[in-house]
Amino acid sequence: MTTSRRTTLKHIAHELGITTTTVSCILNDTGGKYAEETRKKVLDTAKRLRYRPNALASGIRGGKIHVAGVMIQNRGHFSTEIINGIHDKLLENQTIMFLTWNSAKHTKSWDETAEQRTIHHLIDRRVDGIILSTSNENFDHCYFEEIWERNVPLILVDRQIPSISADFIGTDNQVLGALAAKHLLDLGHKRFLFCSNSHVGNAVQREEAFAGVLSSQPGTTFRSIDFMATDCSDQLRDAFGSAATRPTGVLCINDWTAIEVRRVAAAMGLEAPRDFSIIGSGDQHFTDPFAQNLTTFDQKPYWIGQCAAQCYLSRVHSQRKKGDPQIITIKPELLLRGSTAPLSP
């Protein structure tokens, strides 16, 4: 008998002269009392014929295909580690992931419906649930109507969507902002700058915590620059232009922003930590010269991914797909490197 085509239960049953039901019960260990000799013959024949069960068919019959739809942009160390964490936890639980992301962001013509179509593609492929990190937090509810209609578990990662009631796993942004403020205050800094991104809810939470700690200290000043503004570079040059008012303690929404701040400052003859201290976020492992020795936050992305996958598995294998959303925030760790130092006299 050739093994070039897929071996089925019928092939094994025909070769041994027994019923397909007997073969199925032995291979799937679903009950039935069979002689040890029969059991051994079935297992040996299945191995010789390279039998592999049809996981998709079994999953459809059982209501689950053990495939998770994961939509996370795979760029940079941070997102890669989240994906690794999801992958490893799912695989431990006999589940694989179907990974995709919205690449329209990196093309000349932005398609705002790309993520909606991707979500629909995942649902069309009957994934058991979806783990999602969006590029836009202002989604219309219609993006998720099909998910809700089909009672598909949805887990949000890294970015919450205020209008959506769903499980969320991400960084404790309040802790991050407060830790950064405390570190810079302990170094003696009094004039502060927060480099933000108005399109990201994480930035709002970090800024609130950062500014909140600073406001409790007398003699401090605070300014914020939105890096989504078209004139952000001009604002940055203006902020660093006067030695008398120049911020000496800077927190950035991420490492990309910190690199750009250091680049603009360098063009003005300024460098960290000689003239100012700067903190990034994400620990992205960039090779850019301005990323070297950057004090930043390890947001524990692998652990975020692990927790997201565990939350996903709990929802998928629960009879209650819906319910009060779980909000899990992971405490970040400040990685002290060479871009922060005590304020020079």
NURO-974714 format. One record per residue (C-alpha): x, y, z; residue in three letters. Coordinates in nm, 4 decimals, decimal comma. Each point is the difference from the previous one (the first is absolute). Layout:
N
+----------+----------+----------+--------+
!        u !        v !        w ! residu !
+----------+----------+----------+--------+
!        X !        Y !        Z !    Ala !
...
+----------+----------+----------+--------+
***
This chain:
345
+----------+----------+----------+--------+
!        u !        v !        w ! residu !
+----------+----------+----------+--------+
!   0,0000 !   0,0000 !   0,0000 !    Met !
!   0,1425 !   0,3377 !  -0,0939 !    Thr !
!   0,0391 !   0,2692 !   0,2655 !    Thr !
!   0,0196 !   0,2895 !  -0,2461 !    Ser !
!  -0,3604 !   0,0893 !   0,0775 !    Arg !
!  -0,1376 !   0,0826 !   0,3427 !    Arg !
!  -0,0538 !  -0,3075 !   0,2134 !    Thr !
!  -0,3479 !  -0,0193 !   0,1524 !    Thr !
!  -0,1630 !  -0,2122 !   0,2660 !    Leu !
!  -0,1631 !  -0,1995 !  -0,2794 !    Lys !
!   0,3402 !  -0,0914 !  -0,1460 !    His !
!   0,1181 !  -0,1360 !   0,3351 !    Ile !
!  -0,3275 !  -0,1861 !   0,0596 !    Ala !
!   0,0071 !  -0,1526 !  -0,3489 !    His !
!   0,3590 !  -0,1210 !   0,0379 !    Glu !
!  -0,0727 !  -0,1648 !   0,3366 !    Leu !
!  -0,3474 !  -0,1280 !  -0,0878 !    Gly !
!  -0,1703 !   0,1790 !   0,2906 !    Ile !
!  -0,2568 !   0,2772 !   0,0291 !    Thr !
!   0,0772 !   0,3684 !  -0,0366 !    Thr !
!  -0,1673 !   0,0546 !   0,3369 !    Thr !
!   0,2497 !  -0,2316 !   0,1685 !    Thr !
!   0,2936 !   0,1834 !  -0,1591 !    Val !
!  -0,1438 !   0,3369 !   0,0993 !    Ser !
!  -0,0602 !  -0,0999 !   0,3620 !    Cys !
!   0,3524 !  -0,1403 !   0,0383 !    Ile !
!   0,1813 !   0,2920 !  -0,1663 !    Leu !
!  -0,2082 !   0,2656 !   0,1737 !    Asn !
!  -0,0146 !  -0,1868 !   0,3310 !    Asp !
!  -0,3727 !   0,0603 !   0,0213 !    Thr !
!  -0,1047 !  -0,3183 !   0,1737 !    Gly !
!  -0,0735 !  -0,3594 !  -0,0870 !    Gly !
!   0,1665 !  -0,3162 !   0,1253 !    Lys !
!   0,2343 !  -0,1528 !  -0,2537 !    Tyr !
!   0,2571 !  -0,2742 !   0,0200 !    Ala !
!   0,3545 !   0,1239 !   0,0471 !    Glu !
!   0,0983 !  -0,1775 !  -0,3207 !    Glu !
!  -0,2642 !   0,1903 !  -0,1971 !    Thr !
!   0,1015 !   0,3283 !   0,1569 !    Arg !
!   0,3661 !  -0,0630 !  -0,0858 !    Lys !
!  -0,0807 !  -0,0906 !  -0,3612 !    Lys !
!  -0,2011 !   0,3199 !  -0,0457 !    Val !
!   0,2706 !   0,2210 !   0,1498 !    Leu !
!   0,2802 !  -0,1692 !  -0,1956 !    Asp !
!  -0,1923 !   0,0213 !  -0,3274 !    Thr !
!  -0,0857 !   0,3656 !   0,0567 !    Ala !
!   0,3674 !   0,0740 !   0,0593 !    Lys !
!   0,1152 !  -0,1962 !  -0,3046 !    Arg !
!  -0,2547 !   0,1715 !  -0,2259 !    Leu !
!   0,0859 !   0,3396 !   0,1530 !    Arg !
!  -0,3544 !   0,0652 !   0,1071 !    Tyr !
!  -0,0714 !   0,3504 !   0,1214 !    Arg !
!  -0,3419 !   0,0967 !   0,1352 !    Pro !
!  -0,1957 !   0,2686 !  -0,1837 !    Asn !
!   0,0157 !   0,2659 !   0,2703 !    Ala !
!  -0,2262 !   0,2388 !  -0,1904 !    Leu !
!  -0,2760 !  -0,2562 !  -0,0486 !    Ala !
!   0,0270 !  -0,1148 !   0,3614 !    Ser !
!  -0,0061 !   0,3578 !   0,1194 !    Gly !
!  -0,3082 !   0,0872 !  -0,2020 !    Ile !
!  -0,1798 !  -0,3066 !   0,1354 !    Arg !
!   0,1021 !   0,0913 !   0,3535 !    Gly !
!  -0,0713 !   0,3701 !  -0,0348 !    Gly !
!   0,3659 !   0,1113 !   0,0231 !    Lys !
!   0,2870 !  -0,0148 !  -0,2495 !    Ile !
!   0,2672 !   0,0999 !   0,2559 !    His !
!   0,1175 !   0,2892 !  -0,2166 !    Val !
!   0,0261 !   0,3547 !   0,1359 !    Ala !
!  -0,0237 !   0,3005 !  -0,2255 !    Gly !
!   0,2763 !   0,2453 !   0,0975 !    Val !
!   0,0229 !   0,3458 !  -0,1561 !    Met !
!   0,3084 !   0,1843 !   0,1279 !    Ile !
!   0,2419 !   0,2043 !  -0,2077 !    Gln !
!   0,3226 !  -0,1993 !   0,0080 !    Asn !
!   0,2563 !   0,2790 !   0,0124 !    Arg !
!   0,2557 !   0,0663 !   0,2683 !    Gly !
!   0,1126 !  -0,1978 !   0,3016 !    His !
!  -0,3046 !   0,0964 !   0,2060 !    Phe !
!  -0,2682 !  -0,1404 !  -0,2304 !    Ser !
!   0,2156 !  -0,3002 !  -0,0925 !    Thr !
!   0,0281 !  -0,0975 !   0,3661 !    Glu !
!  -0,3768 !   0,0351 !   0,0479 !    Ile !
!  -0,0513 !  -0,2330 !  -0,2955 !    Ile !
!   0,2582 !  -0,2448 !   0,1391 !    Asn !
!  -0,1793 !  -0,0048 !   0,3339 !    Gly !
!  -0,3362 !  -0,0652 !  -0,1651 !    Ile !
!   0,1438 !  -0,2708 !  -0,2242 !    His !
!   0,1736 !  -0,1905 !   0,2803 !    Asp !
!  -0,2971 !   0,0005 !   0,2363 !    Lys !
!  -0,2419 !  -0,1049 !  -0,2728 !    Leu !
!   0,2294 !  -0,2788 !  -0,1174 !    Leu !
!   0,0255 !  -0,1316 !   0,3555 !    Glu !
!  -0,3765 !  -0,0392 !  -0,0189 !    Asn !
!  -0,0176 !  -0,1737 !  -0,3403 !    Gln !
!  -0,1068 !   0,3186 !  -0,1771 !    Thr !
!   0,1709 !   0,1711 !  -0,2930 !    Ile !
!  -0,0381 !   0,3578 !  -0,1151 !    Met !
!  -0,0861 !   0,1558 !  -0,3322 !    Phe !
!   0,2129 !   0,3188 !   0,0034 !    Leu !
!  -0,0842 !   0,2996 !  -0,2140 !    Thr !
!   0,0210 !   0,3791 !   0,0231 !    Trp !
!  -0,0989 !   0,3193 !  -0,1755 !    Asn !
!   0,2813 !   0,0839 !  -0,2409 !    Ser !
!  -0,1940 !   0,2832 !  -0,1666 !    Ala !
!   0,1594 !   0,2358 !   0,2513 !    Lys !
!   0,3286 !  -0,0402 !  -0,1854 !    His !
!  -0,1323 !   0,0554 !  -0,3512 !    Thr !
!  -0,0558 !   0,3279 !  -0,1818 !    Lys !
!  -0,3783 !  -0,0342 !  -0,0003 !    Ser !
!  -0,1426 !  -0,0436 !   0,3508 !    Trp !
!  -0,3046 !  -0,2285 !   0,0077 !    Asp !
!  -0,1898 !   0,0582 !   0,3207 !    Glu !
!  -0,2121 !  -0,3134 !  -0,0513 !    Thr !
!   0,2980 !  -0,2372 !  -0,0279 !    Ala !
!  -0,0221 !  -0,1173 !   0,3590 !    Glu !
!  -0,3748 !  -0,0531 !  -0,0238 !    Gln !
!   0,0478 !  -0,2202 !  -0,3060 !    Arg !
!   0,2780 !  -0,1917 !   0,1766 !    Thr !
!  -0,2268 !  -0,0657 !   0,2974 !    Ile !
!  -0,2668 !  -0,1291 !  -0,2361 !    His !
!   0,2526 !  -0,2273 !  -0,1728 !    His !
!   0,0892 !  -0,1518 !   0,3379 !    Leu !
!  -0,3649 !  -0,0581 !   0,0843 !    Ile !
!  -0,0633 !  -0,1518 !  -0,3444 !    Asp !
!   0,2718 !  -0,2536 !   0,0795 !    Arg !
!  -0,1896 !  -0,0963 !   0,3160 !    Arg !
!   0,2722 !   0,0877 !   0,2507 !    Val !
!  -0,1096 !  -0,0724 !   0,3557 !    Asp !
!   0,0772 !   0,3554 !   0,1142 !    Gly !
!   0,2026 !   0,3101 !  -0,0821 !    Ile !
!   0,2934 !   0,1702 !   0,1728 !    Ile !
!   0,0338 !   0,3527 !  -0,1329 !    Leu !
!   0,2301 !   0,3010 !   0,0262 !    Ser !
!  -0,1471 !   0,2826 !  -0,2020 !    Thr !
!   0,1777 !   0,2792 !  -0,1826 !    Ser !
!  -0,3010 !   0,2247 !   0,0574 !    Asn !
!  -0,1840 !   0,0285 !   0,3303 !    Glu !
!  -0,2987 !   0,1840 !  -0,1461 !    Asn !
!  -0,1618 !  -0,2915 !  -0,1772 !    Phe !
!  -0,3653 !   0,0211 !  -0,0885 !    Asp !
!  -0,2117 !  -0,2676 !   0,1664 !    His !
!  -0,0750 !  -0,1528 !  -0,3401 !    Cys !
!   0,3556 !  -0,1393 !  -0,0023 !    Tyr !
!  -0,0984 !  -0,2389 !   0,2769 !    Phe !
!  -0,3644 !  -0,0730 !  -0,0779 !    Glu !
!   0,0761 !  -0,3370 !  -0,1587 !    Glu !
!   0,2194 !  -0,0986 !   0,2945 !    Ile !
!  -0,2828 !   0,0747 !   0,2412 !    Trp !
!  -0,2662 !  -0,1620 !  -0,2184 !    Glu !
!   0,1965 !  -0,3252 !  -0,0110 !    Arg !
!   0,0951 !   0,0170 !   0,3681 !    Asn !
!   0,3721 !  -0,0168 !  -0,0880 !    Val !
!   0,2328 !   0,0757 !   0,2949 !    Pro !
!   0,2007 !   0,3197 !  -0,0530 !    Leu !
!   0,3163 !   0,0848 !   0,1923 !    Ile !
!   0,1571 !   0,3456 !  -0,0411 !    Leu !
!   0,3750 !   0,0340 !   0,0485 !    Val !
!   0,2121 !   0,3099 !   0,0769 !    Asp !
!  -0,2663 !   0,2499 !  -0,1089 !    Arg !
!  -0,3480 !   0,0269 !   0,1456 !    Gln !
!  -0,2944 !   0,1192 !  -0,2058 !    Ile !
!  -0,2105 !   0,2200 !   0,2284 !    Pro !
!  -0,3257 !  -0,0758 !  -0,1778 !    Ser !
!   0,0474 !  -0,3781 !   0,0031 !    Ile !
!  -0,0719 !  -0,2260 !   0,2969 !    Ser !
!   0,2619 !  -0,2734 !  -0,0371 !    Ala !
!   0,2759 !  -0,1713 !   0,1923 !    Asp !
!   0,3223 !   0,2030 !   0,0011 !    Phe !
!   0,3601 !  -0,0796 !   0,0853 !    Ile !
!   0,2664 !   0,2690 !  -0,0113 !    Gly !
!   0,2447 !   0,2226 !   0,1859 !    Thr !
!  -0,0897 !   0,1761 !   0,3238 !    Asp !
!   0,0431 !   0,3463 !  -0,1457 !    Asn !
!  -0,0717 !   0,1777 !   0,3281 !    Gln !
!   0,2905 !  -0,1803 !   0,1632 !    Val !
!   0,2258 !   0,0740 !  -0,2977 !    Leu !
!  -0,0671 !   0,3747 !   0,0111 !    Gly !
!   0,0418 !   0,0159 !   0,3763 !    Ala !
!   0,3267 !  -0,1980 !   0,0003 !    Leu !
!   0,1484 !   0,2248 !  -0,2675 !    Ala !
!  -0,0946 !   0,3150 !   0,1914 !    Ala !
!   0,1426 !  -0,1322 !   0,3263 !    Lys !
!   0,3281 !  -0,1004 !  -0,1648 !    His !
!   0,0499 !   0,3409 !  -0,1615 !    Leu !
!  -0,0965 !   0,1838 !   0,3189 !    Leu !
!   0,2455 !  -0,2106 !   0,2004 !    Asp !
!   0,2710 !   0,1136 !  -0,2435 !    Leu !
!  -0,0792 !   0,3623 !   0,0853 !    Gly !
!  -0,1850 !   0,1061 !  -0,3169 !    His !
!  -0,2599 !   0,2776 !   0,0169 !    Lys !
!  -0,0968 !   0,0775 !  -0,3620 !    Arg !
!  -0,1793 !  -0,2813 !  -0,1807 !    Phe !
!  -0,1236 !  -0,0933 !  -0,3470 !    Leu !
!  -0,2319 !  -0,2803 !  -0,1048 !    Phe !
!   0,0157 !  -0,1046 !  -0,3666 !    Cys !
!  -0,3409 !  -0,1420 !  -0,0807 !    Ser !
!  -0,2082 !  -0,1534 !  -0,2764 !    Asn !
!  -0,3583 !   0,1248 !   0,0051 !    Ser !
!  -0,1220 !  -0,3026 !  -0,1982 !    His !
!   0,1009 !  -0,2443 !   0,2735 !    Val !
!  -0,1945 !  -0,0400 !   0,3243 !    Gly !
!   0,3111 !  -0,1335 !   0,1740 !    Asn !
!   0,1582 !   0,3442 !  -0,0422 !    Ala !
!  -0,2880 !   0,1729 !   0,1764 !    Val !
!   0,0240 !  -0,2302 !   0,3013 !    Gln !
!   0,3784 !   0,0344 !   0,0251 !    Arg !
!  -0,0123 !   0,3764 !  -0,0310 !    Glu !
!  -0,2667 !   0,0284 !   0,2691 !    Glu !
!   0,2044 !  -0,2095 !   0,2434 !    Ala !
!   0,3275 !   0,1741 !  -0,0905 !    Phe !
!  -0,1459 !   0,3501 !   0,0387 !    Ala !
!  -0,1903 !  -0,1001 !   0,3137 !    Gly !
!   0,3157 !  -0,0966 !   0,1888 !    Val !
!   0,1864 !   0,3091 !  -0,1219 !    Leu !
!  -0,2802 !   0,2366 !   0,1016 !    Ser !
!   0,0363 !  -0,1084 !   0,3612 !    Ser !
!   0,3574 !   0,1309 !   0,0062 !    Gln !
!   0,0606 !   0,3754 !   0,0428 !    Pro !
!   0,2025 !   0,1885 !  -0,2582 !    Gly !
!  -0,0597 !  -0,2401 !  -0,2885 !    Thr !
!  -0,1143 !   0,0925 !  -0,3512 !    Thr !
!  -0,1627 !  -0,2302 !  -0,2530 !    Phe !
!  -0,0583 !   0,0108 !  -0,3744 !    Arg !
!  -0,1400 !  -0,2517 !  -0,2487 !    Ser !
!   0,0652 !  -0,0337 !  -0,3729 !    Ile !
!  -0,2183 !  -0,2120 !  -0,2278 !    Asp !
!   0,2198 !  -0,1808 !  -0,2497 !    Phe !
!  -0,2999 !  -0,0415 !  -0,2298 !    Met !
!  -0,0116 !   0,3770 !  -0,0514 !    Ala !
!   0,1415 !   0,1188 !  -0,3315 !    Thr !
!   0,2184 !   0,2562 !   0,1780 !    Asp !
!   0,1294 !  -0,2317 !   0,2733 !    Cys !
!   0,3630 !   0,0497 !  -0,1069 !    Ser !
!  -0,0414 !   0,3782 !   0,0198 !    Asp !
!  -0,1579 !  -0,0346 !   0,3444 !    Gln !
!   0,2889 !  -0,2188 !   0,1113 !    Leu !
!   0,2616 !   0,2466 !  -0,1228 !    Arg !
!  -0,1890 !   0,2780 !   0,1742 !    Asp !
!  -0,0084 !  -0,1977 !   0,3266 !    Ala !
!   0,3759 !  -0,0623 !  -0,0086 !    Phe !
!   0,0865 !   0,3430 !  -0,1363 !    Gly !
!   0,0596 !   0,1883 !   0,3247 !    Ser !
!   0,2397 !  -0,1273 !   0,2647 !    Ala !
!  -0,2019 !   0,1828 !   0,2672 !    Ala !
!  -0,3265 !  -0,1859 !  -0,0734 !    Thr !
!   0,1275 !  -0,3145 !  -0,1696 !    Arg !
!  -0,1543 !  -0,3232 !   0,1387 !    Pro !
!   0,2595 !  -0,2181 !   0,1672 !    Thr !
!  -0,2240 !  -0,2991 !   0,0680 !    Gly !
!  -0,1748 !  -0,1582 !  -0,2995 !    Val !
!  -0,2383 !  -0,2980 !  -0,0209 !    Leu !
!  -0,0964 !  -0,1346 !  -0,3429 !    Cys !
!  -0,2972 !  -0,2165 !  -0,0914 !    Ile !
!   0,2357 !  -0,2531 !  -0,1605 !    Asn !
!   0,3601 !  -0,0580 !  -0,1056 !    Asp !
!  -0,0650 !   0,1233 !  -0,3553 !    Trp !
!  -0,0996 !   0,3392 !   0,1375 !    Thr !
!   0,2993 !   0,0090 !   0,2333 !    Ala !
!   0,2324 !  -0,0605 !  -0,2953 !    Ile !
!  -0,1532 !   0,2904 !  -0,1909 !    Glu !
!   0,0268 !   0,2310 !   0,3014 !    Val !
!   0,3700 !  -0,0853 !   0,0382 !    Arg !
!   0,0528 !   0,0515 !  -0,3725 !    Arg !
!  -0,1559 !   0,3485 !   0,0021 !    Val !
!   0,1880 !   0,0902 !   0,3183 !    Ala !
!   0,3298 !  -0,1164 !  -0,1516 !    Ala !
!  -0,0547 !   0,2332 !  -0,2959 !    Ala !
!  -0,0208 !   0,2811 !   0,2583 !    Met !
!   0,3241 !  -0,1080 !   0,1681 !    Gly !
!  -0,1746 !  -0,1680 !   0,2925 !    Leu !
!   0,0407 !  -0,3559 !   0,1203 !    Glu !
!  -0,1236 !  -0,2306 !   0,2743 !    Ala !
!   0,0806 !  -0,0259 !   0,2813 !    Pro !
!   0,2313 !   0,3029 !  -0,0040 !    Arg !
!  -0,2725 !   0,2541 !  -0,0807 !    Asp !
!  -0,3197 !  -0,1915 !   0,0775 !    Phe !
!  -0,1169 !  -0,3415 !   0,1173 !    Ser !
!  -0,2356 !  -0,1999 !  -0,2201 !    Ile !
!  -0,2065 !  -0,3162 !   0,0496 !    Ile !
!  -0,1587 !  -0,2097 !  -0,2739 !    Gly !
!  -0,2368 !  -0,2945 !   0,0200 !    Ser !
!  -0,0093 !  -0,3433 !  -0,1599 !    Gly !
!   0,3646 !  -0,1125 !   0,0127 !    Asp !
!  -0,0048 !  -0,0423 !  -0,3778 !    Gln !
!   0,3652 !  -0,1053 !  -0,0476 !    His !
!   0,0584 !   0,2483 !  -0,2821 !    Phe !
!   0,3399 !   0,0332 !  -0,1670 !    Thr !
!  -0,0465 !   0,3723 !  -0,0658 !    Asp !
!   0,2873 !   0,1978 !   0,1608 !    Pro !
!  -0,2534 !   0,2132 !   0,1892 !    Phe !
!  -0,1510 !  -0,3146 !   0,1519 !    Ala !
!   0,3248 !  -0,0944 !   0,1697 !    Gln !
!   0,0078 !   0,0148 !   0,3815 !    Asn !
!  -0,3641 !   0,1088 !   0,0079 !    Leu !
!  -0,1660 !  -0,0273 !   0,3386 !    Thr !
!  -0,3332 !  -0,1609 !  -0,0764 !    Thr !
!  -0,2769 !  -0,2223 !   0,1313 !    Phe !
!  -0,0238 !  -0,3732 !  -0,0426 !    Asp !
!  -0,3755 !  -0,0396 !  -0,0384 !    Gln !
!   0,0240 !  -0,3798 !   0,0338 !    Lys !
!  -0,1409 !  -0,0650 !  -0,3493 !    Pro !
!   0,0560 !  -0,3766 !   0,0149 !    Tyr !
!  -0,1997 !  -0,0159 !   0,3214 !    Trp !
!  -0,2716 !   0,2210 !  -0,1534 !    Ile !
!  -0,0244 !  -0,2542 !  -0,2825 !    Gly !
!  -0,0120 !  -0,2927 !   0,2422 !    Gln !
!  -0,2786 !   0,1629 !   0,2020 !    Cys !
!  -0,1935 !   0,0884 !  -0,3156 !    Ala !
!   0,0181 !  -0,3603 !  -0,1190 !    Ala !
!  -0,1064 !  -0,1320 !   0,3410 !    Gln !
!  -0,2938 !   0,2404 !   0,0046 !    Cys !
!  -0,0889 !  -0,1124 !  -0,3515 !    Tyr !
!   0,0100 !  -0,3677 !   0,0968 !    Leu !
!  -0,2187 !   0,0649 !   0,3035 !    Ser !
!  -0,2607 !   0,1708 !  -0,2155 !    Arg !
!   0,0083 !  -0,2557 !  -0,2810 !    Val !
!  -0,0372 !  -0,2965 !   0,2338 !    His !
!  -0,2637 !   0,1644 !   0,2162 !    Ser !
!  -0,3711 !  -0,0447 !  -0,0514 !    Gln !
!  -0,0321 !   0,3752 !   0,0629 !    Arg !
!   0,1618 !   0,1734 !  -0,2930 !    Lys !
!  -0,1246 !   0,3335 !   0,1267 !    Lys !
!   0,0112 !   0,1561 !   0,3432 !    Gly !
!   0,1786 !   0,2692 !   0,1917 !    Asp !
!   0,3229 !   0,0763 !  -0,1881 !    Pro !
!   0,3312 !  -0,0839 !   0,1618 !    Gln !
!   0,2420 !   0,2923 !   0,0186 !    Ile !
!   0,3543 !  -0,1208 !   0,0699 !    Ile !
!   0,2823 !   0,2546 !   0,0216 !    Thr !
!   0,3662 !  -0,0974 !   0,0253 !    Ile !
!   0,2399 !   0,2089 !   0,2090 !    Lys !
!   0,2920 !   0,1266 !  -0,2144 !    Pro !
!   0,3624 !   0,0002 !   0,1135 !    Glu !
!   0,2203 !   0,3074 !  -0,0345 !    Leu !
!   0,3301 !  -0,0938 !  -0,1650 !    Leu !
!   0,2608 !   0,2501 !   0,1132 !    Leu !
!   0,2575 !   0,0676 !  -0,2704 !    Arg !
!   0,2101 !   0,2928 !  -0,1100 !    Gly !
!  -0,2565 !   0,2587 !  -0,1125 !    Ser !
!  -0,1018 !   0,1113 !   0,3500 !    Thr !
!   0,2273 !   0,1572 !   0,2612 !    Ala !
!  -0,0114 !   0,2455 !   0,2915 !    Pro !
!  -0,0677 !   0,3581 !  -0,1020 !    Leu !
!   0,3215 !   0,1888 !  -0,0653 !    Ser !
!   0,0527 !   0,3014 !   0,2275 !    Pro !
+----------+----------+----------+--------+
***
